Amino acid sequence: MGLKNTGFNSKLIHSGGIKDPLGSAVTPIYQTSTFSFKSAKHGSQCFSGESDGYIYTRIGNPTILDLERTMADLENGFGGIATSSGMGAVNTVYLTYLSSGDHVVCTEAVYGPSRGVLENVYPKFGIEASFVNTSELKAVKEAIQPNTKLIFLESPANPTMQITDVVAVSELAHKNNIPVCIDNTFASPYLQKPLDLGADIVLHSMTKFINGHADIVAGMIVTKTEEDFKKLRPMMVNLGCNMDPNQAFLTRRGLKTLSIRIDKAQENCIKVADYLESHPKVAWVKFPGLKSHPQYELAKKQMSGPGAMISFGLNGGYKAGEKMMNNVQLALLAVSLGGIETLIQHPASMTHSKLTIAGKLKAGITDDLVRLSVGIEDVEDIINDLDQALKDV
């Protein structure tokens, strides 16, 4: 009997279980569109589900399966469903659980496109959404309607860094027979395991911390149960938003260093947050590792670390933020997050620009808000860059 890999780092390296017949130390890239059958009977068995053989890469591929199994293992879930992007994962969830006449409750400060499609695309199919501050359980309870079919959370929220009590919301949802999906991109399974906290489905933009090198775009859904897996998998296949084998290979390679990358970035982030909170030109800082964060104790309870994301505001508002971002030299002025490099951006004019002015203000996405994804560079260099960028704002 082989040893069971129970430690997180061991899972990062050894989970997946797809073995190469030639003994390759890593799962090869099966760069193929289709797979041949052993016989006509074998082909029939693959299509009927009697055999788990491979048919066509849109339906399944060994390189992709290795990544799916690894992510399910890391999230303590039943199975993983890899998608071509984070939004591929989001829309697969929406289209699986929402039909005409249905309603969804969503975190108001959620990733811009996740909210944008609910506001601008799904209404034409008769689907309604309520956007609320899910860190307030009362707001979630009041938003639930008889036709609510899904509660969609993001915690920590993008970009406000609000923390939602996943246990409490999940208990409330399940009393009303409503499934809970949580976007775990900001935390990753290294810092937070939503399925263990009561959620039914967890998803990621693996473009971010999971891959960590800003060289792929990818998404992942992990379900707690086989029942939900069997609902979601056919939807992904039918939508055609499957992952590419080479994309899966690069994501799996980046995933192997997830913990050491986050440990370093988080260590840097704590020091950067302390620096920003003490800076006279900074009006406020939101970081779960600061005691000033309104959900500091909750973050400690449901996360194993505060992460590497900060949002902050400048006393000079939008103009000051614009000047600061134009002044940075080490940090990249770019969207996305969770890579080895430090990134800085202005959500109100960039990632969340499609939201209405009222929608932004209600979600706490103010014009002065700057989002910082702290990388693994030498922390002294990160702080020195921020310091020189702030001098004339």
C-alpha positions as CSV (number, residue, x, y, z in Angstrom):
1,M,0.0,0.0,0.0
2,G,1.4,3.4,-1.0
3,L,1.7,6.4,1.3
4,K,-1.2,8.8,1.3
5,N,-0.1,12.4,0.6
6,T,-1.9,14.3,3.3
7,G,0.3,17.4,3.6
8,F,-0.6,20.4,1.4
9,N,2.8,20.6,-0.2
10,S,2.9,16.9,-0.9
11,K,-0.5,17.3,-2.6
12,L,0.9,20.2,-4.7
13,I,3.7,18.0,-6.0
14,H,2.1,14.5,-6.2
15,S,-1.7,14.8,-6.6
16,G,-3.2,14.2,-10.0
17,G,-2.4,10.5,-10.5
18,I,-2.0,10.5,-14.3
19,K,1.1,8.3,-14.9
20,D,3.0,8.4,-18.1
21,P,3.6,4.9,-19.5
22,L,7.2,5.9,-20.4
23,G,7.9,7.0,-16.8
24,S,8.0,10.8,-17.3
25,A,8.5,12.6,-14.0
26,V,5.7,15.0,-15.0
27,T,2.4,14.4,-16.8
28,P,3.1,15.0,-20.5
29,I,1.1,17.4,-22.7
30,Y,-1.4,15.3,-24.6
31,Q,-1.7,17.8,-27.4
32,T,-4.4,16.0,-29.4
33,S,-7.9,16.8,-30.4
34,T,-9.1,13.2,-30.5
35,F,-8.2,9.7,-29.1
36,S,-8.4,6.4,-30.9
37,F,-10.4,3.5,-29.5
38,K,-9.2,-0.1,-29.1
39,S,-12.2,-1.4,-30.9
40,A,-15.8,-0.4,-32.0
41,K,-17.1,-1.8,-28.7
42,H,-14.6,0.2,-26.7
43,G,-15.7,3.4,-28.5
44,S,-19.3,2.6,-27.7
45,Q,-18.4,2.0,-24.1
46,C,-16.6,5.3,-23.9
47,F,-19.7,7.2,-25.2
48,S,-22.1,5.3,-23.0
49,G,-20.0,5.9,-19.9
50,E,-19.2,2.2,-19.3
51,S,-15.5,3.0,-19.9
52,D,-13.6,6.0,-18.6
53,G,-11.5,6.1,-21.8
54,Y,-10.8,9.3,-23.6
55,I,-12.8,10.5,-26.6
56,Y,-12.1,14.1,-27.5
57,T,-10.2,16.8,-25.7
58,R,-13.3,19.0,-25.3
59,I,-14.8,16.2,-23.2
60,G,-11.6,15.1,-21.4
61,N,-7.8,14.9,-21.7
62,P,-5.2,13.3,-19.4
63,T,-3.1,16.5,-19.0
64,I,-6.3,18.4,-18.0
65,L,-7.5,15.6,-15.8
66,D,-4.3,15.7,-13.8
67,L,-4.9,19.3,-13.0
68,E,-8.6,18.7,-12.2
69,R,-7.8,15.9,-9.8
70,T,-5.1,18.0,-8.1
71,M,-7.4,21.0,-7.5
72,A,-10.1,18.7,-6.2
73,D,-7.6,17.2,-3.8
74,L,-6.4,20.6,-2.6
75,E,-9.9,21.9,-2.1
76,N,-11.1,18.6,-0.4
77,G,-13.8,18.3,-3.1
78,F,-15.3,15.5,-5.2
79,G,-14.1,16.6,-8.6
80,G,-12.6,19.5,-10.6
81,I,-13.8,20.9,-13.9
82,A,-11.1,22.9,-15.8
83,T,-12.2,25.8,-18.0
84,S,-10.5,28.0,-20.6
85,S,-10.8,31.1,-18.3
86,G,-12.1,32.2,-14.9
87,M,-15.2,33.6,-16.6
88,G,-15.7,30.2,-18.3
89,A,-16.0,28.8,-14.8
90,V,-18.3,31.6,-13.7
91,N,-20.7,31.3,-16.6
92,T,-20.7,27.5,-16.4
93,V,-22.0,27.8,-12.8
94,Y,-24.6,30.5,-13.7
95,L,-26.0,28.5,-16.6
96,T,-26.1,25.3,-14.6
97,Y,-28.1,26.6,-11.7
98,L,-30.1,29.6,-13.2
99,S,-33.0,29.4,-15.6
100,S,-35.6,31.9,-16.8
101,G,-37.5,33.3,-13.9
102,D,-34.8,32.5,-11.4
103,H,-33.0,34.8,-9.0
104,V,-29.4,34.9,-7.7
105,V,-27.9,36.7,-4.6
106,C,-24.4,37.9,-5.3
107,T,-21.7,39.7,-3.4
108,E,-21.9,43.3,-4.5
109,A,-18.1,43.9,-4.5
110,V,-17.4,40.9,-6.7
111,Y,-15.0,40.6,-9.7
112,G,-16.3,43.1,-12.3
113,P,-17.2,40.7,-15.2
114,S,-18.8,38.2,-12.7
115,R,-21.2,41.0,-11.8
116,G,-21.4,42.6,-15.2
117,V,-22.8,39.6,-17.0
118,L,-25.5,39.2,-14.3
119,E,-26.4,42.9,-14.8
120,N,-26.1,43.1,-18.6
121,V,-26.5,39.7,-20.1
122,Y,-28.6,37.4,-18.0
123,P,-31.6,39.7,-17.6
124,K,-32.5,39.2,-21.3
125,F,-32.9,35.5,-20.4
126,G,-35.3,36.4,-17.5
127,I,-32.7,35.9,-14.7
128,E,-32.6,38.5,-11.9
129,A,-29.8,39.3,-9.5
130,S,-29.5,41.1,-6.1
131,F,-26.2,42.5,-5.2
132,V,-25.6,42.8,-1.5
133,N,-22.9,43.2,1.1
134,T,-22.6,39.5,2.0
135,S,-20.4,40.3,5.0
136,E,-23.7,41.2,6.6
137,L,-25.8,38.1,7.1
138,K,-29.0,40.1,7.5
139,A,-28.5,41.6,4.1
140,V,-28.2,38.1,2.6
141,K,-31.3,36.9,4.4
142,E,-33.4,39.8,3.3
143,A,-32.2,39.4,-0.4
144,I,-33.4,35.7,-0.6
145,Q,-36.6,35.4,-2.6
146,P,-38.8,32.3,-3.3
147,N,-37.2,31.9,-6.7
148,T,-33.5,32.3,-5.5
149,K,-31.6,29.4,-6.9
150,L,-28.0,30.4,-6.2
151,I,-25.9,32.4,-3.7
152,F,-22.6,33.5,-5.3
153,L,-19.9,34.8,-3.0
154,E,-16.5,36.2,-3.2
155,S,-14.3,36.3,-0.1
156,P,-12.1,38.2,0.2
157,A,-14.1,40.4,-2.2
158,N,-12.5,42.0,-5.2
159,P,-11.4,44.8,-4.8
160,T,-12.8,45.9,-1.4
161,M,-11.2,43.0,0.6
162,Q,-14.5,42.4,2.5
163,I,-14.7,39.0,4.2
164,T,-17.9,37.0,4.2
165,D,-18.7,34.5,6.9
166,V,-18.9,31.4,4.7
167,V,-20.2,29.1,7.4
168,A,-23.1,31.4,8.4
169,V,-24.1,32.2,4.8
170,S,-24.0,28.5,3.8
171,E,-26.1,27.5,6.8
172,L,-28.7,30.2,5.9
173,A,-28.7,29.1,2.2
174,H,-29.1,25.4,3.0
175,K,-32.1,26.1,5.2
176,N,-33.6,27.5,2.0
177,N,-32.3,24.7,-0.2
178,I,-30.1,27.1,-2.1
179,P,-26.6,26.1,-3.3
180,V,-23.6,28.3,-2.4
181,C,-20.7,29.0,-4.8
182,I,-17.7,30.9,-3.7
183,D,-15.0,32.5,-5.8
184,N,-11.8,31.6,-3.9
185,T,-9.3,33.3,-6.3
186,F,-8.0,35.8,-3.8
187,A,-7.2,33.2,-1.1
188,S,-6.5,30.0,-3.1
189,P,-6.9,26.6,-1.4
190,Y,-3.7,27.3,0.5
191,L,-5.3,30.0,2.7
192,Q,-9.0,29.0,2.6
193,K,-11.1,25.9,1.9
194,P,-14.7,27.0,1.3
195,L,-16.0,23.5,0.9
196,D,-14.9,22.7,4.4
197,L,-16.7,25.8,5.6
198,G,-20.0,24.7,4.1
199,A,-20.0,26.0,0.4
200,D,-21.1,23.6,-2.3
201,I,-19.0,24.8,-5.2
202,V,-15.7,26.7,-5.3
203,L,-14.2,28.3,-8.4
204,H,-11.0,30.0,-9.3
205,S,-9.5,32.2,-11.9
206,M,-6.3,30.1,-12.1
207,T,-4.8,32.9,-14.1
208,K,-3.9,34.4,-10.7
209,F,-2.3,32.7,-7.7
210,I,-2.8,29.1,-8.9
211,N,-0.6,29.5,-11.9
212,G,1.3,32.5,-10.5
213,H,3.4,33.5,-13.5
214,A,1.1,35.7,-15.6
215,D,1.5,33.4,-18.7
216,I,-1.9,31.7,-19.0
217,V,-5.6,32.3,-18.7
218,A,-7.6,29.5,-17.0
219,G,-10.5,28.7,-14.7
220,M,-11.5,25.8,-12.4
221,I,-14.7,24.6,-10.7
222,V,-14.5,22.2,-7.8
223,T,-17.6,20.6,-6.3
224,K,-18.2,19.1,-2.9
225,T,-20.5,16.3,-4.2
226,E,-20.8,14.0,-7.1
227,E,-24.3,15.3,-7.7
228,D,-23.2,18.8,-8.4
229,F,-20.2,17.6,-10.4
230,K,-22.6,15.7,-12.7
231,K,-24.7,18.8,-13.2
232,L,-21.8,21.1,-14.0
233,R,-19.6,18.9,-16.2
234,P,-22.0,18.5,-19.1
235,M,-22.7,22.2,-19.1
236,M,-18.9,23.0,-19.5
237,V,-18.7,20.4,-22.3
238,N,-21.7,21.8,-24.1
239,L,-20.5,25.4,-23.8
240,G,-17.1,24.4,-25.2
241,C,-15.1,26.4,-22.7
242,N,-12.8,23.5,-22.0
243,M,-9.1,24.0,-21.1
244,D,-6.3,23.4,-23.6
245,P,-3.7,20.7,-22.7
246,N,-0.8,23.1,-23.0
247,Q,-2.6,25.6,-20.8
248,A,-3.2,22.8,-18.2
249,F,0.4,21.8,-18.3
250,L,1.6,25.3,-17.5
251,T,-1.0,25.8,-14.8
252,R,-0.1,22.5,-13.2
253,R,3.6,23.5,-13.3
254,G,2.9,26.8,-11.6
255,L,0.7,25.2,-9.0
256,K,3.6,23.2,-7.6
257,T,5.1,26.3,-6.1
258,L,1.8,27.8,-4.8
259,S,2.6,27.6,-1.1
260,I,6.2,29.0,-1.3
261,R,5.0,31.8,-3.6
262,I,2.1,32.8,-1.4
263,D,4.3,32.6,1.8
264,K,6.8,35.1,0.3
265,A,4.2,37.4,-1.2
266,Q,2.1,37.4,2.0
267,E,5.2,38.1,4.1
268,N,5.9,41.1,1.8
269,C,2.3,42.2,1.9
270,I,2.1,42.4,5.7
271,K,5.1,44.8,5.6
272,V,3.7,46.8,2.7
273,A,0.3,47.1,4.5
274,D,2.0,48.4,7.6
275,Y,3.9,50.9,5.5
276,L,0.8,52.2,3.7
277,E,-1.2,52.4,6.9
278,S,1.4,54.8,8.4
279,H,1.8,56.9,5.3
280,P,0.4,60.5,5.7
281,K,-0.9,60.5,2.1
282,V,-2.9,57.3,2.5
283,A,-6.4,57.8,3.8
284,W,-7.2,54.1,4.5
285,V,-6.0,50.6,4.0
286,K,-8.0,47.3,3.7
287,F,-6.0,44.2,4.3
288,P,-7.2,41.2,6.3
289,G,-3.9,41.0,8.2
290,L,-4.4,44.5,9.8
291,K,-6.3,44.8,13.0
292,S,-8.0,47.8,11.5
293,H,-9.8,45.5,9.0
294,P,-13.5,45.3,10.0
295,Q,-13.5,41.5,9.7
296,Y,-10.0,40.9,11.1
297,E,-11.2,38.2,13.5
298,L,-13.4,36.5,11.0
299,A,-10.5,36.4,8.5
300,K,-8.3,34.8,11.2
301,K,-11.0,32.2,11.8
302,Q,-11.7,31.0,8.3
303,M,-8.4,31.8,6.6
304,S,-4.9,30.4,7.5
305,G,-3.3,33.7,6.4
306,P,-4.3,37.2,5.2
307,G,-3.0,36.8,1.6
308,A,-1.2,39.2,-0.7
309,M,-3.9,41.6,-1.8
310,I,-4.3,45.2,-0.5
311,S,-6.8,47.9,-1.3
312,F,-6.1,51.5,-0.2
313,G,-7.2,55.0,-0.8
314,L,-5.3,58.3,-1.1
315,N,-6.2,61.6,0.5
316,G,-6.0,63.2,-2.9
317,G,-8.7,60.9,-4.4
318,Y,-8.8,59.9,-8.0
319,K,-6.2,62.4,-9.3
320,A,-3.7,61.3,-6.6
321,G,-4.2,57.7,-7.5
322,E,-3.8,58.3,-11.2
323,K,-0.5,60.2,-10.5
324,M,0.8,57.5,-8.2
325,M,0.1,54.7,-10.7
326,N,1.9,56.7,-13.4
327,N,4.9,57.1,-11.0
328,V,5.5,53.5,-10.1
329,Q,8.6,51.9,-11.6
330,L,9.0,48.5,-10.1
331,A,5.3,47.7,-9.8
332,L,3.5,47.0,-13.1
333,L,0.4,49.1,-13.9
334,A,-1.7,46.2,-15.0
335,V,-4.9,44.3,-14.2
336,S,-4.9,40.7,-12.9
337,L,-3.2,39.6,-9.7
338,G,-1.5,36.8,-7.8
339,G,1.6,36.6,-9.9
340,I,5.2,36.7,-8.8
341,E,5.4,40.4,-9.8
342,T,3.8,43.3,-8.0
343,L,0.8,44.8,-9.9
344,I,-1.1,48.0,-9.2
345,Q,-4.4,49.2,-10.8
346,H,-7.4,51.5,-10.4
347,P,-10.6,49.4,-10.2
348,A,-13.1,52.2,-10.8
349,S,-11.6,53.1,-14.2
350,M,-10.3,49.6,-15.1
351,T,-11.6,46.2,-13.9
352,H,-15.0,47.6,-12.5
353,S,-15.5,50.4,-15.0
354,K,-18.5,48.7,-16.6
355,L,-20.5,49.1,-13.3
356,T,-22.8,52.1,-12.9
357,I,-21.6,55.0,-10.7
358,A,-24.3,54.1,-8.2
359,G,-23.3,50.4,-8.3
360,K,-19.7,51.2,-7.7
361,L,-20.4,53.4,-4.7
362,K,-22.8,50.9,-3.2
363,A,-20.2,48.2,-3.5
364,G,-17.5,50.4,-1.9
365,I,-15.5,50.8,-5.1
366,T,-14.7,54.5,-4.7
367,D,-12.7,56.6,-7.1
368,D,-9.8,56.8,-4.6
369,L,-9.5,53.0,-4.3
370,V,-6.2,51.5,-5.5
371,R,-5.7,47.7,-5.7
372,L,-2.3,46.3,-5.1
373,S,-1.2,42.7,-5.7
374,V,2.1,42.3,-3.8
375,G,4.6,40.1,-5.5
376,I,7.7,38.2,-4.3
377,E,10.3,40.8,-5.1
378,D,12.5,42.1,-2.3
379,V,10.1,43.9,0.0
380,E,12.5,46.9,0.4
381,D,12.3,47.5,-3.3
382,I,8.5,47.3,-3.3
383,I,8.2,49.8,-0.5
384,N,10.9,52.1,-2.0
385,D,8.9,52.1,-5.3
386,L,5.7,53.0,-3.5
387,D,7.5,55.6,-1.5
388,Q,8.9,57.4,-4.5
389,A,5.6,57.1,-6.3
390,L,3.7,58.8,-3.4
391,K,6.1,61.7,-3.1
392,D,4.4,64.2,-5.4
393,V,0.8,63.0,-5.3
